[in-house]
Amino acid sequence: MVTKYTVEDVGKQKIIIGKFYQWEIVDNKDIKTQINEYHRLLEDMKAENINFLEGFIAEILIEKLPHL
């Protein structure tokens, strides 16, 4: 039983991390909406006990900014 829940948890964590890495800021969408999406992703990770260093999270956000 413990293994089953562990595998399910890892699968869910992989999906959440994948969504976090795939998220991008786009020009044709309201910036406030996009930042809210980003915060929701961070909250989802926190709820699943997925912890990254704050500096790493900041770097990812900077990386997602549109290129000028």
N, C-alpha and C positions, 0 to 999 in steps of 0.2 A: 504494500500500500504506500509506503513512504516513497519508494522509487517512482511510482506513478505520479504522485504530486510533484516531485522534484523535476521530472521530465516535463510536465505540463508548465511548471513555473519557468523553467529555462526557455521553453518554446515561446511563452508569453513575453519574457524579457527580450528575446531576440527580435520579436515583432516590434516592440516598443523602441528598442535601440535602432532598428532599421528605419522606422518612421522618423526618428530624431535625425539620423544622418541624411535621409532623403529630403527633409524639409528644406525649402528655399524661399528667399524673399524674391518676389516678382514685382515688376513695375505696374502691372495691370490690376493690382489688388490693393485695397486699403491697407496702409501700413499698420494701423492699430489692430485690425483683424489678424494680420499676420503675426504680430507680436503676441497677441492673445493665444494664437495657435502654438507658438513657441513655448509660452508659459505653461500651456496645457500639457505639452509633451514633457516638460521638466517635471510637472506635478505627477504625470503618469509614471515617470521613472522613479520619482521619490516614493510613490505608493508601492512600487515593486521592489523597493530597496536597492535600486540601481544608483550607485553613487559615483560621480565623477568629480574631480577637482574643479573648483570654480574657475581657475585659469583655463582649463581645458574647455569648459562650457563657453567661456567668453571667446576663446579662439574659434570655436565652431561657429558661433554667431557672427563673428567678423568675417569668417570665410564665406558665409552665406549671403553677405551683402552683395548687391548687384555690382558688376564690374562697370566702371565708367569708361 
